[in-house]
Amino acid sequence: MPFPDEAAEPYGVPDVLAYLAGTWQVERTAQDLAGDAEGHFSGATVFSRADGGLVHHESGTFTWRGTARPAERTLRFLPGEEPGTADVRFADGRPFHGLDLRTGRHRTDHPCALDLYRGEFEVYDEDHWWTRWRVAGPAKDLILTTEYTRQRPV
């Protein structure tokens, strides 16, 4: 998938939890702007139904400076305050960010200690979406770009 085009019409999602449910192929680049290094994550994210929302479990391989290592993370996507939206939380229940893809695009911020994560989300169509996190602060200076492609049962 190409980098999102701001002029392109996004694909609106009336219910983010229904849209995300299932398995997605994940490709992510991690660009360290301070150290001029780049890493890559390749794997899958499974959004499975649990407790009225979704459990997001991502697993794969992260390669940084030529070294590949297994990587994984878990998030919880709960129903948001407005119908069709989500409240994204870390595995331990701490708040991460809201998510509203009803227009097909969403922007959000997440302060983490002294760093600020500024997120952008865009939906291309029923099987493709994208995120970009710009992380800036004294500890990090990164751009994390992720493309998601739905995996359909064969």
MIKE-808531 format. One record per atom (N, C-alpha, C, O): x, y, z; atom name; residue number from 1; residue in three letters. Coordinates in steps of 0.2 Angstrom, whole numbers, plus 5000, padded with zeros to 4 digits. Example, Ala and Ser with C-alpha at 12.3 -4.5 7.8 and 13.67 -1.06 7.14 Angstrom:
BEGIN
X  Y  Z  atomo  num  residuo
5066  4972  5039  N  1  ALA
5062  4978  5039  CA  1  ALA
5066  4984  5039  C  1  ALA
5071  4983  5042  O  1  ALA
5064  4989  5035  N  2  SER
5068  4995  5036  CA  2  SER
5064  5000  5039  C  2  SER
5067  5006  5040  O  2  SER
REM end
This chain:
BEGIN
X  Y  Z  atomo  num  residuo
5004  4994  5000  N  1  MET
5000  5000  5000  CA  1  MET
5004  5006  5000  C  1  MET
5010  5006  5003  O  1  MET
5003  5011  4996  N  2  PRO
5006  5017  4996  CA  2  PRO
5005  5021  5002  C  2  PRO
5000  5020  5006  O  2  PRO
5009  5026  5004  N  3  PHE
5008  5031  5009  CA  3  PHE
5001  5034  5008  C  3  PHE
5000  5036  5002  O  3  PHE
4997  5035  5013  N  4  PRO
4991  5039  5012  CA  4  PRO
4991  5045  5009  C  4  PRO
4996  5049  5010  O  4  PRO
4986  5047  5005  N  5  ASP
4986  5053  5001  CA  5  ASP
4980  5057  5004  C  5  ASP
4975  5055  5004  O  5  ASP
4982  5063  5007  N  6  GLU
4978  5067  5010  CA  6  GLU
4972  5069  5006  C  6  GLU
4966  5070  5008  O  6  GLU
4973  5069  4999  N  7  ALA
4968  5071  4995  CA  7  ALA
4963  5065  4993  C  7  ALA
4957  5066  4991  O  7  ALA
4965  5059  4995  N  8  ALA
4961  5053  4993  CA  8  ALA
4955  5053  4998  C  8  ALA
4956  5055  5004  O  8  ALA
4949  5050  4996  N  9  GLU
4944  5049  5000  CA  9  GLU
4945  5043  5004  C  9  GLU
4946  5038  5002  O  9  GLU
4944  5044  5011  N  10  PRO
4945  5039  5016  CA  10  PRO
4939  5034  5016  C  10  PRO
4934  5036  5014  O  10  PRO
4940  5028  5018  N  11  TYR
4935  5023  5018  CA  11  TYR
4932  5024  5026  C  11  TYR
4935  5021  5030  O  11  TYR
4926  5026  5026  N  12  GLY
4923  5027  5033  CA  12  GLY
4921  5020  5036  C  12  GLY
4918  5016  5032  O  12  GLY
4922  5019  5042  N  13  VAL
4920  5013  5046  CA  13  VAL
4915  5015  5051  C  13  VAL
4917  5018  5056  O  13  VAL
4909  5012  5050  N  14  PRO
4903  5014  5055  CA  14  PRO
4905  5011  5062  C  14  PRO
4902  5014  5067  O  14  PRO
4908  5005  5062  N  15  ASP
4909  5002  5069  CA  15  ASP
4916  4999  5069  C  15  ASP
4918  4994  5066  O  15  ASP
4921  5003  5072  N  16  VAL
4928  5001  5072  CA  16  VAL
4929  4994  5075  C  16  VAL
4933  4990  5072  O  16  VAL
4926  4992  5080  N  17  LEU
4927  4985  5083  CA  17  LEU
4925  4980  5078  C  17  LEU
4928  4975  5077  O  17  LEU
4919  4981  5075  N  18  ALA
4917  4976  5070  CA  18  ALA
4922  4976  5064  C  18  ALA
4924  4970  5061  O  18  ALA
4925  4981  5062  N  19  TYR
4929  4982  5056  CA  19  TYR
4936  4978  5058  C  19  TYR
4939  4974  5054  O  19  TYR
4938  4979  5064  N  20  LEU
4945  4976  5066  CA  20  LEU
4945  4969  5067  C  20  LEU
4950  4966  5067  O  20  LEU
4939  4966  5069  N  21  ALA
4939  4959  5071  CA  21  ALA
4942  4955  5066  C  21  ALA
4940  4955  5060  O  21  ALA
4946  4950  5068  N  22  GLY
4950  4945  5063  CA  22  GLY
4957  4946  5064  C  22  GLY
4960  4948  5068  O  22  GLY
4960  4943  5058  N  23  THR
4968  4943  5058  CA  23  THR
4970  4948  5053  C  23  THR
4967  4948  5047  O  23  THR
4975  4951  5054  N  24  TRP
4978  4956  5049  CA  24  TRP
4986  4955  5049  C  24  TRP
4989  4953  5054  O  24  TRP
4988  4955  5043  N  25  GLN
4996  4955  5041  CA  25  GLN
4998  4962  5043  C  25  GLN
4995  4967  5041  O  25  GLN
5004  4962  5046  N  26  VAL
5007  4968  5049  CA  26  VAL
5014  4969  5046  C  26  VAL
5018  4965  5047  O  26  VAL
5015  4975  5043  N  27  GLU
5022  4977  5041  CA  27  GLU
5023  4984  5044  C  27  GLU
5019  4989  5043  O  27  GLU
5028  4985  5048  N  28  ARG
5030  4991  5051  CA  28  ARG
5037  4993  5050  C  28  ARG
5041  4989  5051  O  28  ARG
5038  5000  5049  N  29  THR
5045  5002  5049  CA  29  THR
5045  5007  5055  C  29  THR
5041  5010  5057  O  29  THR
5051  5007  5058  N  30  ALA
5053  5011  5064  CA  30  ALA
5059  5015  5062  C  30  ALA
5065  5012  5061  O  30  ALA
5058  5021  5061  N  31  GLN
5064  5026  5059  CA  31  GLN
5066  5030  5065  C  31  GLN
5062  5034  5068  O  31  GLN
5072  5029  5067  N  32  ASP
5075  5033  5073  CA  32  ASP
5078  5039  5070  C  32  ASP
5083  5039  5067  O  32  ASP
5075  5045  5071  N  33  LEU
5077  5051  5068  CA  33  LEU
5084  5053  5071  C  33  LEU
5088  5057  5068  O  33  LEU
5084  5052  5077  N  34  ALA
5090  5054  5081  CA  34  ALA
5097  5050  5079  C  34  ALA
5102  5053  5078  O  34  ALA
5096  5044  5078  N  35  GLY
5101  5039  5077  CA  35  GLY
5102  5037  5070  C  35  GLY
5107  5034  5068  O  35  GLY
5097  5040  5065  N  36  ASP
5098  5038  5058  CA  36  ASP
5098  5031  5057  C  36  ASP
5102  5028  5053  O  36  ASP
5094  5027  5061  N  37  ALA
5093  5020  5060  CA  37  ALA
5086  5018  5058  C  37  ALA
5081  5022  5059  O  37  ALA
5085  5012  5055  N  38  GLU
5078  5010  5053  CA  38  GLU
5077  5003  5055  C  38  GLU
5082  4999  5053  O  38  GLU
5072  5001  5058  N  39  GLY
5070  4994  5059  CA  39  GLY
5064  4992  5055  C  39  GLY
5060  4996  5053  O  39  GLY
5062  4985  5056  N  40  HIS
5056  4983  5052  CA  40  HIS
5053  4977  5056  C  40  HIS
5057  4973  5059  O  40  HIS
5047  4978  5057  N  41  PHE
5043  4972  5060  CA  41  PHE
5038  4969  5055  C  41  PHE
5035  4973  5051  O  41  PHE
5038  4963  5055  N  42  SER
5034  4959  5051  CA  42  SER
5030  4954  5055  C  42  SER
5033  4950  5059  O  42  SER
5023  4953  5055  N  43  GLY
5020  4948  5058  CA  43  GLY
5012  4949  5057  C  43  GLY
5010  4950  5052  O  43  GLY
5009  4947  5062  N  44  ALA
5001  4947  5062  CA  44  ALA
4998  4950  5068  C  44  ALA
5001  4949  5074  O  44  ALA
4993  4953  5068  N  45  THR
4989  4955  5073  CA  45  THR
4982  4952  5073  C  45  THR
4979  4952  5068  O  45  THR
4980  4949  5078  N  46  VAL
4974  4945  5079  CA  46  VAL
4969  4950  5084  C  46  VAL
4971  4951  5089  O  46  VAL
4964  4952  5081  N  47  PHE
4959  4955  5085  CA  47  PHE
4953  4950  5087  C  47  PHE
4949  4948  5083  O  47  PHE
4953  4948  5093  N  48  SER
4948  4943  5095  CA  48  SER
4943  4945  5100  C  48  SER
4945  4950  5104  O  48  SER
4937  4943  5100  N  49  ARG
4932  4946  5104  CA  49  ARG
4933  4944  5111  C  49  ARG
4934  4938  5112  O  49  ARG
4932  4948  5116  N  50  ALA
4932  4947  5123  CA  50  ALA
4929  4952  5127  C  50  ALA
4931  4958  5126  O  50  ALA
4925  4951  5132  N  51  ASP
4923  4956  5137  CA  51  ASP
4919  4962  5133  C  51  ASP
4920  4967  5136  O  51  ASP
4916  4961  5128  N  52  GLY
4912  4966  5125  CA  52  GLY
4916  4970  5120  C  52  GLY
4914  4975  5117  O  52  GLY
4923  4969  5120  N  53  GLY
4927  4972  5115  CA  53  GLY
4932  4967  5111  C  53  GLY
4930  4962  5110  O  53  GLY
4938  4970  5110  N  54  LEU
4943  4965  5107  CA  54  LEU
4949  4965  5110  C  54  LEU
4951  4970  5113  O  54  LEU
4952  4960  5110  N  55  VAL
4959  4959  5113  CA  55  VAL
4964  4959  5106  C  55  VAL
4963  4955  5102  O  55  VAL
4968  4964  5106  N  56  HIS
4973  4964  5100  CA  56  HIS
4980  4961  5102  C  56  HIS
4983  4963  5107  O  56  HIS
4981  4956  5099  N  57  HIS
4988  4952  5100  CA  57  HIS
4992  4952  5094  C  57  HIS
4990  4950  5089  O  57  HIS
4998  4956  5095  N  58  GLU
5002  4956  5089  CA  58  GLU
5008  4952  5090  C  58  GLU
5011  4953  5096  O  58  GLU
5011  4948  5085  N  59  SER
5017  4944  5086  CA  59  SER
5020  4944  5079  C  59  SER
5017  4944  5074  O  59  SER
5027  4944  5080  N  60  GLY
5031  4943  5074  CA  60  GLY
5038  4944  5075  C  60  GLY
5040  4942  5080  O  60  GLY
5042  4947  5070  N  61  THR
5049  4947  5071  CA  61  THR
5051  4955  5070  C  61  THR
5049  4958  5065  O  61  THR
5055  4958  5074  N  62  PHE
5057  4964  5074  CA  62  PHE
5065  4964  5072  C  62  PHE
5068  4961  5076  O  62  PHE
5067  4967  5067  N  63  THR
5074  4967  5065  CA  63  THR
5076  4975  5066  C  63  THR
5073  4979  5063  O  63  THR
5082  4975  5070  N  64  TRP
5085  4982  5071  CA  64  TRP
5092  4981  5071  C  64  TRP
5095  4977  5074  O  64  TRP
5095  4985  5066  N  65  ARG
5102  4985  5065  CA  65  ARG
5105  4978  5064  C  65  ARG
5110  4976  5066  O  65  ARG
5101  4975  5059  N  66  GLY
5103  4968  5057  CA  66  GLY
5102  4962  5062  C  66  GLY
5103  4956  5060  O  66  GLY
5099  4963  5067  N  67  THR
5097  4958  5072  CA  67  THR
5090  4957  5073  C  67  THR
5086  4962  5074  O  67  THR
5087  4951  5071  N  68  ALA
5080  4949  5071  CA  68  ALA
5079  4946  5078  C  68  ALA
5082  4942  5080  O  68  ALA
5073  4948  5081  N  69  ARG
5071  4946  5087  CA  69  ARG
5063  4945  5087  C  69  ARG
5060  4949  5084  O  69  ARG
5061  4940  5091  N  70  PRO
5053  4939  5091  CA  70  PRO
5051  4945  5095  C  70  PRO
5054  4948  5100  O  70  PRO
5045  4948  5093  N  71  ALA
5042  4953  5097  CA  71  ALA
5034  4952  5097  C  71  ALA
5031  4949  5093  O  71  ALA
5031  4955  5102  N  72  GLU
5024  4954  5103  CA  72  GLU
5021  4960  5108  C  72  GLU
5025  4962  5112  O  72  GLU
5015  4961  5107  N  73  ARG
5012  4966  5112  CA  73  ARG
5004  4964  5112  C  73  ARG
5001  4961  5107  O  73  ARG
5001  4966  5117  N  74  THR
4994  4965  5118  CA  74  THR
4991  4972  5120  C  74  THR
4993  4975  5124  O  74  THR
4985  4974  5117  N  75  LEU
4981  4979  5118  CA  75  LEU
4974  4977  5119  C  75  LEU
4972  4972  5117  O  75  LEU
4970  4981  5122  N  76  ARG
4963  4980  5123  CA  76  ARG
4959  4986  5119  C  76  ARG
4960  4992  5120  O  76  ARG
4954  4984  5115  N  77  PHE
4950  4989  5112  CA  77  PHE
4943  4988  5114  C  77  PHE
4940  4983  5113  O  77  PHE
4941  4993  5118  N  78  LEU
4934  4993  5122  CA  78  LEU
4929  4997  5118  C  78  LEU
4932  5002  5115  O  78  LEU
4923  4996  5119  N  79  PRO
4918  5001  5116  CA  79  PRO
4919  5008  5118  C  79  PRO
4921  5009  5124  O  79  PRO
4919  5013  5114  N  80  GLY
4921  5020  5116  CA  80  GLY
4914  5023  5118  C  80  GLY
4909  5020  5119  O  80  GLY
4915  5030  5120  N  81  GLU
4909  5033  5123  CA  81  GLU
4904  5034  5117  C  81  GLU
4898  5034  5119  O  81  GLU
4906  5035  5111  N  82  GLU
4901  5036  5106  CA  82  GLU
4900  5029  5102  C  82  GLU
4905  5026  5101  O  82  GLU
4894  5027  5099  N  83  PRO
4893  5021  5096  CA  83  PRO
4898  5021  5090  C  83  PRO
4899  5026  5086  O  83  PRO
4901  5015  5089  N  84  GLY
4906  5014  5083  CA  84  GLY
4913  5016  5084  C  84  GLY
4917  5015  5080  O  84  GLY
4915  5019  5090  N  85  THR
4921  5021  5092  CA  85  THR
4924  5016  5097  C  85  THR
4921  5011  5099  O  85  THR
4931  5017  5098  N  86  ALA
4934  5012  5103  CA  86  ALA
4938  5016  5108  C  86  ALA
4941  5022  5106  O  86  ALA
4939  5013  5114  N  87  ASP
4944  5016  5119  CA  87  ASP
4950  5011  5119  C  87  ASP
4949  5005  5121  O  87  ASP
4955  5013  5117  N  88  VAL
4961  5008  5117  CA  88  VAL
4965  5009  5123  C  88  VAL
4967  5014  5126  O  88  VAL
4967  5003  5126  N  89  ARG
4970  5002  5132  CA  89  ARG
4976  4997  5132  C  89  ARG
4976  4993  5128  O  89  ARG
4981  4999  5136  N  90  PHE
4987  4994  5136  CA  90  PHE
4984  4988  5140  C  90  PHE
4979  4987  5143  O  90  PHE
4988  4982  5139  N  91  ALA
4986  4976  5142  CA  91  ALA
4984  4976  5150  C  91  ALA
4980  4973  5152  O  91  ALA
4988  4981  5153  N  92  ASP
4986  4981  5160  CA  92  ASP
4981  4986  5162  C  92  ASP
4979  4987  5168  O  92  ASP
4977  4988  5157  N  93  GLY
4971  4993  5158  CA  93  GLY
4972  5000  5158  C  93  GLY
4968  5004  5158  O  93  GLY
4979  5002  5158  N  94  ARG
4980  5010  5157  CA  94  ARG
4977  5012  5150  C  94  ARG
4978  5009  5145  O  94  ARG
4975  5018  5150  N  95  PRO
4972  5021  5144  CA  95  PRO
4978  5023  5139  C  95  PRO
4983  5025  5141  O  95  PRO
4977  5022  5133  N  96  PHE
4981  5023  5127  CA  96  PHE
4979  5029  5123  C  96  PHE
4981  5034  5123  O  96  PHE
4973  5028  5120  N  97  HIS
4970  5033  5116  CA  97  HIS
4963  5031  5113  C  97  HIS
4961  5025  5114  O  97  HIS
4959  5036  5111  N  98  GLY
4953  5034  5108  CA  98  GLY
4954  5033  5101  C  98  GLY
4959  5034  5098  O  98  GLY
4949  5029  5098  N  99  LEU
4949  5028  5090  CA  99  LEU
4942  5029  5087  C  99  LEU
4938  5025  5089  O  99  LEU
4942  5033  5083  N  100  ASP
4936  5035  5079  CA  100  ASP
4937  5034  5071  C  100  ASP
4940  5039  5069  O  100  ASP
4935  5029  5068  N  101  LEU
4936  5028  5061  CA  101  LEU
4930  5029  5057  C  101  LEU
4930  5027  5051  O  101  LEU
4925  5033  5060  N  102  ARG
4919  5033  5056  CA  102  ARG
4920  5038  5050  C  102  ARG
4916  5037  5045  O  102  ARG
4924  5042  5050  N  103  THR
4926  5046  5044  CA  103  THR
4931  5043  5039  C  103  THR
4933  5045  5034  O  103  THR
4935  5038  5042  N  104  GLY
4940  5034  5039  CA  104  GLY
4947  5037  5041  C  104  GLY
4952  5034  5039  O  104  GLY
4947  5042  5045  N  105  ARG
4953  5045  5047  CA  105  ARG
4953  5047  5054  C  105  ARG
4947  5049  5057  O  105  ARG
4958  5047  5058  N  106  HIS
4958  5049  5065  CA  106  HIS
4965  5051  5067  C  106  HIS
4970  5048  5065  O  106  HIS
4965  5056  5071  N  107  ARG
4972  5058  5074  CA  107  ARG
4971  5058  5082  C  107  ARG
4966  5060  5084  O  107  ARG
4976  5057  5085  N  108  THR
4976  5057  5093  CA  108  THR
4983  5058  5095  C  108  THR
4988  5057  5092  O  108  THR
4983  5059  5102  N  109  ASP
4990  5060  5105  CA  109  ASP
4990  5056  5111  C  109  ASP
4984  5054  5114  O  109  ASP
4996  5054  5113  N  110  HIS
4997  5050  5119  CA  110  HIS
5003  5052  5123  C  110  HIS
5009  5051  5120  O  110  HIS
5003  5056  5129  N  111  PRO
5009  5057  5132  CA  111  PRO
5011  5051  5136  C  111  PRO
5008  5048  5139  O  111  PRO
5018  5050  5135  N  112  CYS
5021  5044  5138  CA  112  CYS
5028  5047  5142  C  112  CYS
5033  5048  5139  O  112  CYS
5027  5048  5148  N  113  ALA
5032  5051  5152  CA  113  ALA
5034  5058  5149  C  113  ALA
5029  5062  5149  O  113  ALA
5040  5060  5147  N  114  LEU
5041  5066  5144  CA  114  LEU
5040  5066  5136  C  114  LEU
5041  5071  5133  O  114  LEU
5039  5060  5133  N  115  ASP
5038  5060  5126  CA  115  ASP
5031  5060  5124  C  115  ASP
5026  5059  5128  O  115  ASP
5030  5063  5118  N  116  LEU
5023  5063  5115  CA  116  LEU
5022  5059  5109  C  116  LEU
5026  5059  5105  O  116  LEU
5017  5054  5109  N  117  TYR
5016  5050  5104  CA  117  TYR
5010  5053  5100  C  117  TYR
5005  5055  5103  O  117  TYR
5011  5055  5094  N  118  ARG
5006  5058  5090  CA  118  ARG
5004  5053  5084  C  118  ARG
5008  5052  5080  O  118  ARG
4998  5051  5085  N  119  GLY
4995  5046  5080  CA  119  GLY
4991  5048  5075  C  119  GLY
4986  5052  5076  O  119  GLY
4991  5045  5069  N  120  GLU
4987  5046  5063  CA  120  GLU
4985  5039  5061  C  120  GLU
4989  5034  5061  O  120  GLU
4978  5038  5059  N  121  PHE
4975  5032  5057  CA  121  PHE
4971  5034  5050  C  121  PHE
4968  5039  5050  O  121  PHE
4972  5029  5046  N  122  GLU
4968  5030  5040  CA  122  GLU
4966  5023  5037  C  122  GLU
4970  5018  5037  O  122  GLU
4960  5023  5035  N  123  VAL
4957  5016  5032  CA  123  VAL
4957  5017  5024  C  123  VAL
4954  5022  5022  O  123  VAL
4960  5013  5021  N  124  TYR
4959  5013  5013  CA  124  TYR
4953  5010  5011  C  124  TYR
4950  5012  5006  O  124  TYR
4951  5004  5013  N  125  ASP
4946  5000  5011  CA  125  ASP
4944  4995  5016  C  125  ASP
4947  4995  5022  O  125  ASP
4940  4990  5014  N  126  GLU
4938  4985  5019  CA  126  GLU
4943  4980  5022  C  126  GLU
4943  4977  5027  O  126  GLU
4949  4980  5018  N  127  ASP
4954  4975  5020  CA  127  ASP
4961  4979  5021  C  127  ASP
4966  4975  5022  O  127  ASP
4961  4985  5021  N  128  HIS
4968  4989  5022  CA  128  HIS
4967  4995  5026  C  128  HIS
4963  4999  5025  O  128  HIS
4972  4996  5031  N  129  TRP
4972  5002  5035  CA  129  TRP
4979  5003  5037  C  129  TRP
4983  4999  5036  O  129  TRP
4980  5009  5040  N  130  TRP
4987  5012  5041  CA  130  TRP
4987  5016  5047  C  130  TRP
4983  5019  5049  O  130  TRP
4993  5016  5050  N  131  THR
4994  5020  5056  CA  131  THR
5001  5023  5055  C  131  THR
5006  5020  5052  O  131  THR
5002  5029  5058  N  132  ARG
5008  5032  5059  CA  132  ARG
5009  5036  5065  C  132  ARG
5004  5040  5067  O  132  ARG
5014  5034  5069  N  133  TRP
5015  5037  5076  CA  133  TRP
5022  5041  5075  C  133  TRP
5027  5038  5074  O  133  TRP
5021  5047  5077  N  134  ARG
5027  5052  5077  CA  134  ARG
5029  5052  5085  C  134  ARG
5024  5055  5088  O  134  ARG
5034  5050  5087  N  135  VAL
5036  5050  5094  CA  135  VAL
5042  5055  5095  C  135  VAL
5047  5054  5092  O  135  VAL
5040  5060  5099  N  136  ALA
5046  5065  5100  CA  136  ALA
5046  5067  5108  C  136  ALA
5041  5067  5111  O  136  ALA
5052  5068  5110  N  137  GLY
5054  5070  5117  CA  137  GLY
5061  5069  5118  C  137  GLY
5065  5067  5114  O  137  GLY
5062  5069  5125  N  138  PRO
5069  5068  5127  CA  138  PRO
5072  5061  5126  C  138  PRO
5078  5060  5125  O  138  PRO
5067  5056  5126  N  139  ALA
5070  5049  5126  CA  139  ALA
5069  5046  5119  C  139  ALA
5073  5042  5118  O  139  ALA
5065  5049  5115  N  140  LYS
5063  5046  5108  CA  140  LYS
5062  5051  5103  C  140  LYS
5060  5056  5104  O  140  LYS
5065  5049  5097  N  141  ASP
5063  5053  5091  CA  141  ASP
5062  5048  5085  C  141  ASP
5067  5047  5082  O  141  ASP
5056  5046  5085  N  142  LEU
5054  5040  5080  CA  142  LEU
5048  5042  5076  C  142  LEU
5044  5046  5077  O  142  LEU
5048  5038  5070  N  143  ILE
5042  5038  5066  CA  143  ILE
5041  5030  5065  C  143  ILE
5045  5027  5063  O  143  ILE
5035  5028  5067  N  144  LEU
5033  5021  5067  CA  144  LEU
5027  5021  5062  C  144  LEU
5022  5024  5063  O  144  LEU
5028  5018  5056  N  145  THR
5023  5017  5051  CA  145  THR
5021  5010  5050  C  145  THR
5025  5006  5049  O  145  THR
5014  5009  5051  N  146  THR
5012  5002  5050  CA  146  THR
5006  5001  5045  C  146  THR
5002  5005  5045  O  146  THR
5007  4996  5041  N  147  GLU
5002  4994  5036  CA  147  GLU
4998  4988  5038  C  147  GLU
5002  4983  5040  O  147  GLU
4992  4988  5038  N  148  TYR
4988  4982  5040  CA  148  TYR
4984  4979  5034  C  148  TYR
4981  4983  5030  O  148  TYR
4985  4973  5033  N  149  THR
4981  4969  5027  CA  149  THR
4977  4964  5030  C  149  THR
4980  4959  5033  O  149  THR
4970  4964  5029  N  150  ARG
4966  4958  5032  CA  150  ARG
4968  4952  5029  C  150  ARG
4969  4951  5023  O  150  ARG
4968  4947  5033  N  151  GLN
4969  4940  5031  CA  151  GLN
4963  4936  5031  C  151  GLN
4959  4935  5036  O  151  GLN
4961  4934  5025  N  152  ARG
4954  4931  5024  CA  152  ARG
4955  4923  5024  C  152  ARG
4960  4921  5022  O  152  ARG
4950  4920  5027  N  153  PRO
4951  4912  5027  CA  153  PRO
4951  4910  5020  C  153  PRO
4948  4912  5016  O  153  PRO
4955  4904  5019  N  154  VAL
4956  4901  5013  CA  154  VAL
4950  4896  5012  C  154  VAL
4950  4893  5006  O  154  VAL
REM end
